[in-house]
Amino acid sequence: MFRRSLVLILLMSPFLHAGERYIKHGPVHLDKDGRKWAEKTLKKLSLEEKVGQLFMIWSHAEFFNVASPEFLQLRDTVRQYHIGGLGLTVRAEGPFIYRNQPLEAALVTNELQRDSKLPLIFAADFERGLSMRLYGTTVFPHAMAFGATGYPEYAAVFGRITALEARAIGVHWNFFPDADVNSNPDNPIINTRSFGEDPQQVGNLVSEYILAARANGLMTTAKHFPGHGDTGTDSHIGVAQVNAGLARLKAVDLPPFEKAIESDVDAVMVAHVTVPALDPDPRHVATTSPAVVTGLLKQQLGFKGLVVTDAMDMAALTRLYAPHVGRAAVDAFKAGDDVIIIPADLDGSYNALLAAVRSGEISQERLDESVLKILEAKASVGLNKARLVDIGQLPNIVGKPENVALGKQIADAAITLVRDNGRVLPLKTTGTKTAAVPYQTVRETRNRVVLIIFSDDVRTEAGRAFEREVRARVPDVDVIYVDPRTASAMTNQIMPAVAQAEKVVAAVYVIPLAGKKVNVGGTLKNTVQLSDATGNLLQQILNSAADKTVVAAMGSPYLAASFPQIQTYLCAFSSVSVSEIAAVKALFGEIPIRGHLPVTIPNIAARGAGLQKPASGGSSASTTQ
């Protein structure tokens, strides 16, 4: 009842604010009127307002009563610090992301726009489209899945649909595409967020996304400059170092960013990584390095758009500036950054920048340069003419069936068969489930197929769609969920089931997650490897039943490097629902398998490898991309 009432209120909101104008977006474009508005607005701003325009803070896409303490605090923060932009997100705790609805998100953006003196620019981290944060939207797989399809035009589809849905809820700017070249298989934080390991392919996909998104009104961001793909540390936890020499940077890491700049990308996000080849000062991460931001990005590569920091509350940066965290904002701005995203200490950062301008450490001209770029960006998406979105139009734009179908099509095309011993695939359906007692025990099933789902936490959504799809085809499938806390205790239950099964499916969910800590070899670290407990269990399964086991990598394709005994190996490159469904369809021979590895799996397969398998369980043949 509450949800229906909320939807009714949202749909009626146009009548509650009669006479309000709604933004009508076209392509991202700064016209003559927009440029004049930006210049005129800049002249009217006080020093305090100019400094505030540099900052972006989080706003949660959830329902707020406008008189609630939470909303009033956010509104007052925006007013007190003259905030220029907000990052729309949802609450998260470890692996749990509490997604919300598009209508709630649009309500928040509209209310905050009404209460702000200047129009706010809303950004979001929609790396997989809006479905990362909101239900009811088009679901896309991780970026690496696009690399596996071999079709650059899918990235254009991705950009177009994301733009339309984002603008419908009041978001103008996406922190995507990821231009990192994932050349390090042990990279714990980029991995499947990257399109692949080939600079040319990554650059082409980056370009396709940018052009399509901008054509449909969404500002774009190439990240994480000068390249986060060849690192082994999660910069949310510690300082990552790029050890590549200048020649390798120019050959591998920089080309996708150059392609993004050629495609008129609106912003470049700078990473909190040290790059000795570019700046030997150990106190400088790229974000605070004049050599990287001004010298390389602006002067050598000729980038004229917005330079934005990665989130300033990440440990890679805060550890370098403790206990004076606010100073990081000053150093980042002096290095050449224009927008300071998510400062760890807003008050300290704002006042530090304000003091730096007043003292002359930062010139008024330098401040005006960045503020003008921010105002011009706002005008380029139409915020000089109107701020609000028409909530009544959301049901006509978000989650359109034809767009949802395209998301599924892309996930289908990404499925890649790396190994096939010819004994497991295709799995066979066994008809409709007859009436039975709920919660059957393992002994009550026929145990022909055992599905073991490996994830970081059995309480998450990982594997739910996979299970539903398998159960629809094999009603008596024995499904077992394991995570690092339960794997050891469940081994004595799982191994007999594996021994009795005709076929075993191990669906392994390993995806990059910020700040994740996994016990590997007695050390806690962020990794895209399985933990000791789950890794040992998978190893036991392969030792006893590799010939009848298919391992489905629902995330990092590099998993197989740690388990060379795998005989049948399928990669989906993503853990989202459309990839789960695609993987199951492929396992049962319902769709052709056409994907190719966009990365090299050490000692397993080279980039471009992939066994082509027609639908209906036809024979496979090895091909290269």
N, C-alpha and C positions, 0 to 999 in steps of 0.2 A: 504494500500500500504506500509506504514512504517513497519507494522508487517511482511509482506511477505518479504520485503527487509532484515529485521533484521534476519529472519530465514535463508534466502539464504546466508547471510554473515556468519552466525554461521556454517552452513553446509559446507561452503567453507573453514572454518578456518584451517583445516588440510593442505590445499594447501598453505595457507598464511604463515605457519611456518614449512616449509619442514625440514625433518630430526629430528623433535622432537619425543621423545619417550613417549608412553602412558602407564600409570600404568595398570598393570594386577593384579587384586587382587584375592587372594584366602582367606582361613580362616585367622582370626587374629592370627598371630603366629610370635614369635621372634626367628629367626633361628641364627645360628652361625655367619653368615655374618652380620646380622642386629645388633647383639650384638657388634661385632667388630667395625662396623661403628659408633655406638653410643659412644663407648669408645674413639675412635679416634677423633670424632668430638668434644667431651667434652674437650679434651686436647687443642684443637685449639682455643677455645672460650675465649674471654676477659671477665673480670668481668662484664662489662656492657652488653655484649651479654648473659651471663648466667642469669643475673637478668631479662633481657627482655624475655627470654624463658618461664618464669613463668607466663606471662600475656596473657590473651585472651580478645580481644575486638570485637565489632560488625562489621559485614560487611553486607550491604544490597544486596539482590539478585535482582538487577535491572540493566537495561542497563546503562552503562557508556561509554562515549567516553574516550579513554585513555588519552586525553589531557584536559579533563574537570577538573575544579577546585575541584570537589567533589572526583574524582578518584585520582587526584594528592595528595590531602590532606591525603586520606587514605593510599596511597602508601608511602608517606613521613613519616606518623606516624609509620607504620610498620618498616620502615628503621631506623628512629630516635631512637625508643625504642627497636629495635631488637625483635619485638613481635614474640612469639612462635606459637600462634594459633589465629584463627578467628572464631567467632560464626556467622553462616550464618542465617540471619533473613530477615524480610520485615518490612516496616514502619507500624506503628499502631497509632491510635488516639482513645483513649477510646475503645468503642466496635467495631471500624472499623479496620479491618486488610486488608492492600492493598497487596494482593497476586500477585505473578508474575509467569513467565513461567520457566520451567526447563532449556530451552536453555539459558535464561538470567542468571540463577544461575550458570550454568556451565561456561559461558563466564567469569563471575566475578572470580570464583575460579581459572580458568586457568591463567587469566591475573595477578592476585596477586601472584600466584606461580612463574610465569616467572620473576617477579620483586623482589622476595625475595632472599636474600643470602642463607638462610637455607630453607629447605622445611617447609611449613606451615601445621599444622594440622587443618583441618576444622571440627567444631562441629556444631550441630544444635539441637534445641528443637523440635524434630519430635515426640511428644507424640501421635499423631494420624496419624503418617506417614507423608509423604511429603505434603499431601494435606492441612496441617495446614498452609503452607507457599506458596505452589505452585499449580497452576492449572494444569490439564492434568495428574495428578498422581493418584495412587490408593487411594481411600477414605476408611478410617477405622473409626469406632465409637470410643467414649471415652473408656478408660480402663475398667470402671465399666460394660460396656456392655459385655466384654469378661467374666467377672465373672458371669454374668447372663446366659450365654450360657451353662455352665456346661461342656464345652469341652476345657481342657487345650491345646490341640493340635492347637486350633485356635490362641493361643498366639505365637506358633512356626511359623505358616503361616504369622502372623503379622511381626515377627522379620525377617523372610527370605525376604519378599517382600520389607520391608522398607530398609533392607541392600542393596539389589540389586539396588533399585532406588536411594538411597542416594549416593552410591559409583559411580553411573553413572554420577552424577552432581559434583563430587569432594568433597563430605562430607564423612569423615572417622569415625566420632564419634557422637553417639546420646546421648543426656541427657535423657535417658529413659532406663529401666522401672522405674515406680514409685512404690517403695516398701513400701509406707505408708499404714498402716492399718486404714481405715477411721472408727474409732470407735466413733467419735463425730458427730451426725447428724447435728449439727450447724456449722460444719467446713466450713468456707466460701471460702477456697482457694484450698483444696484437693478434697473432695467430689467425683465427677465422674472421676477425674483423677486417683483415686485409683481403684484397681481391686475389692475391697470389704472390709468387716470387719473381715473376718476369717483369722488369720495369716497363717494357713496351705494352704488355697486356694490361698491367695495372693502370698505366697512363691513359690507354684507350677507354677503359671502363670509367675511370675518373672523369674524363672529358665528356663521355656520353651522359653521365649522370648530371654533371654541372649544366650542360647546355639545356637538357630537358627540364630540370628543376627551375632554372632561371626563366625559361620561356613560359613557365606556368606560375611565376610570381614568388618563388622561394629563393631567398639568398642561400648561398652555399659556402662551405668551409673546407679547405684542404688541410688535413692534419696527418701526422704530428711532426711539423718541420723541425729539423732538416731530415727527419726519418727515424722512426722508432722500431723499424722492422728487424734490425740486427742487434737486439739487446736481449739480455737474459734476466733482467730485473724488472719487477713491477714498480713503476715510478710512483704509484700510490703508497708504496711501503718504504722504498729507499731510492737512492740516486742511481739511475741506470746510466751506463756509459756506452757510447758508440765508439768502438775502437778502430773503425775503418779509416784508412788513409784517404787523403784528398782525392786520389784517382778513383778509388772505389765509390766514394760518395758521389762523384760526378757521373760515374757510369751506372750506378745501381739506385741510390737513394733519391737523388735530386730529379731525374727525368720525369717522374709522375707529377712533381710539383711544378716543373716547367710546363708540362702539358696542361695542368690546371690553370696556370697563369695565362697561357695562350687562349684558354677557353673562357676567360673573363671571370674566374672564380672571384667571389665577393670578399672572401677573407681567407687568411692562412692562420692556423693555430700553431703556436710554437710549443715544443715539448720541454718538459723538465728533465732533460738529459744532458750529460756532459759530452762534449765532442772535442777532444784534444787536438784533432787535426785542424779544427777551425778556431778554437780558443783554448789555449793551454792552461788558463787560470782555473784551478780546481774549485774556486769559489763561485764560478759562473756556470750555471746551467744555461741551455740555449735561450730560455725565456729572459734571462737577465744579461745576455751577452750582446754588446753592441756589434761585435764582429759577426755574429750569426744573424741578428735581426736587421740591423741597418746595413752592415757591410755586405753580407751575402744576399739576403732576401730582397732588400729594397734597392741596393745599388747595383749588385752584379746581376740579379735575376730581373730587376726592373719592376718589382711588384708595387702597385700604387694603391691597392685596396686596404681594407682593415686588417691590421695585425692584432690577433687576440692571444692572450695567454691561455694555457691549459688551466684547469681549476687550481687556484692559488692555495687551496687548503690541502693539497697533496703533500705527503710526508717528504717526498723528494725535495721540496722547496722549503717547507716549514722547518725542517731540521737544520738547514743552512742559515736560517735567520732567527732561530731561537736565541734570546727571548724577545727580540724586536721584530716580530713578524710583519708589522706594518711597513718596514723598510723595504721589503720585497717588492711592493707595489711601486715605490719610487725607482728602484733599480730597473724594474721591468719597463717602466715608462721611459726612462732615460735610454734604455737599450733600443727603443723604437716601437714597443708595443703601444697599441691605441686603446684597447679594451682590457680591463682587469676583471677576470671572471672568478667569481666565488672566492673572495678573499677570506682567509682564515679569521681575520680580525677586521671587520668592516670599519669600525670606528678608528682603529689604529691606522689602517691603510689610508682612509680618507683624509685624516688629519695630517698624516705624514706627507701625502702628496700636496695638500693645501699649504703646508709649511714650506715645502720645497719650492713651490711657485712664489710664495711671498718673500722668501729669502733670496730668490734669484738663481737658485740651483737649477731650476727648470724655468725656461723663459716663457713669457706670455705667448710669444709666437709659436713655440713648440706646443703649448697647450691648445691654442686656437686651431692649429693644424689638425690635431686629432679630433677635437670636438666638432669641427666642420665636417670631417669625414664621417663621423657618427650621424650627424644631422642629415647629411646627404644620403646616407644609407637608409635612414628613416623615410626620406622623401622618395627614394627609389622604389619603395614598396607601397607608396601611396599614403603614408601616415600624415603627410602635410595636408591632405584633403579630408580624410576620415579615419577614425580609429577602431570602430566597432564592427563586429561580424554579426550577420543576421542568423541568429540561432535557429530560426525556423527553417533555414535551408540545409541544416546539417543532415537530416535524413535523406536528402536528395543527392548528397555529395559523398559522404563518408561510408565506406564499406559497400560500395556498389557491387552487385553480383559479378558483373563482368570484370571488375578489377580484382575481386577475390579470386576469380578463376585464373587470372593471369599470375597471381602469386603462387597458386598451386602448380601452374604450368612450369614456372621457373624452377620450383623445387623438384619437380619431376625430371626436368632436363639436367639437373645437377648431379643426380645419382650416378656414382662411379663405382664400377666393379674392378677392384685392383687385383684380387686373386680369386680363383674359382677351381676347386678340385673336381667339379663335375658330379659330386655325390650329394650335395645338400640342396642346391637350387634347381628348379623352383620348389618352394614349399607347396604343399597341396591342401586345398580346403577339405573340410570333412562334413559339410552340411550344416543344417540348422540344429541348434541346441534344444534338446528335449527338456521337459520339466524335471527339475532336480532340486535337491535341498540346497538352500543358499550356503555360501561359505564352505564348499566342499573341502575336504582335506586332500593332501597330495595322493593318498592311497585310493581315494574314491574316483580319481580321474584315470583316464586311460594312458595318460603320460606319454602320448606320442610326440608331442612338441613341448619342450620346456623353454620358457622365455625368462631370461634373467636380466633385469634392468639395473645397471650400475650407475649411480649418480652421487653427487656430493651430499645429498640429504634426501632420504626417502619421503620426506614431507612436502617436497616441492612438486611442481607440475611435471617434472621430467619423467617421461615414459607413460603418462596417462593416455595420451592419444595413441601412442604406439600399442599399448595394451588393448585399447578398445578396437583398434583396427585388426589386430591379430585375432582377438576373441570373436570378432564377427565372422572370421573365416574358419577358425578352429575353436569351437565353443568349449572344448574340454582342455584347452591349453593350460599348462601349469605355469603360473606367473609368479615370480619371486623378485622382490625389490631388495637391493642391498646398498649400503653406503659404508663409509669408513668405520662407523661406530658399530655396525651390525655384521659386517662380512665375516669376521673370524668366528663369531658365535653361530652363524648360520651355515658354516661350511659342512658340518656333519649332516645337515638336512639337505643341502643342495647337491652334494656329490652323489648320493644314491639316486636322486632324481635324474641327474645327468647320465648316470650309468644305465638307467632303465629306458631313457628316452630314445626315440628313433632319430630325432633331430633336435639340436640345441641352438637357440638364438641368444647371443649375448649382445644386448643393446647398450653401448657404453657412451654415457653423456659426460664429455670432458670439454668444457668451453672456457674461454678466457673470462675471468671475473675479477674485477678490481678488488684488491685487498685480501683475496683468498689466501689462506694458509693451510698447506697440506703437509702431513708427516711423510717425508720420503727419506729413507735411510737414517731415521732418527732426528732429522732436521725439519723444522717448520719453515716452509717457504711457499711462495706462489708458484705454481707449476701447472703445466698442461699434461702432466703424467698422472696416472692413478696413484692413490695413496698406497702405502705398504700393504694394508689389509685387503683392499679391493684388488690390488695388483696381484697379490699372492693367490687370491681366490681364482681370478681369471687364469693365472698360470696353471693352477691345478686342473681347471676344466680343460685347458688345451693339452696338458700332459696326458690326460686320460681319454679325451674325446675330440681331438682336433679335427679328425676326419669327418665328423658329423656335426660340426659346429660352424655357424656363420657368425662372424663378429661384425656388427653394424656400428660404425663410428658416427655417433650422432653429435658431431662437433669436430674436434681436432683430428685431422687425418693422420697426424704423426704418431698416433697411438700404436700403430703396428710396429714401429721401430723398436719398441720395448718388448714385443711379443712376436719374434720371427717365426714361431711355430704356427701362426695363423695360416690356415689353408684356404679359407673362403672369407674374403674381406670386402665389405661394402662401405662406401663413404657417402654421407649425406651433407657433411660440412656445416651442419646446423642442428640445433635442438628444438626449433620451433615446431608448431603443430603441422604446418604444411610439409615440412621435411620428414616428420615422423610418418605421416600418411604416405608420402612418396616412397619412403624406404620400405614400408610394408607392401605397397603395391609392387615394388620391384622384386621383393623377396618371393612373392607369389606369382611372378611372371606376368603381371597384369599390364605393365608398361614396358616399353623397350628401355634398356639401360644404355645410355649414350654418352655419359660424362667422361671427362678426362681430368687427371690430376693437374691442378694449377700450381702445385708445389712438388718438390722432391721429398719422398719419405726415405731417410737414410737406410741403406742396405735392404730396401724393400722394392721401391719403384721410382723411376725418374718422372720429372714433370712431363705431362703429355700422355702418360700411360693410361690405359683404360680398356677393359674388355667390353666389346660391344655384344649385347645380348638382346635378341628380339623378344617381343612379348610372347606369351603362351609357352615359355620354357624352351625356346629354340636353342640351337647350339651357339657357343660363344667363339669369338675370334679376336685376337689381340690386334689393336690398332694404336696408332699414335696421333696426336693432335696435329 
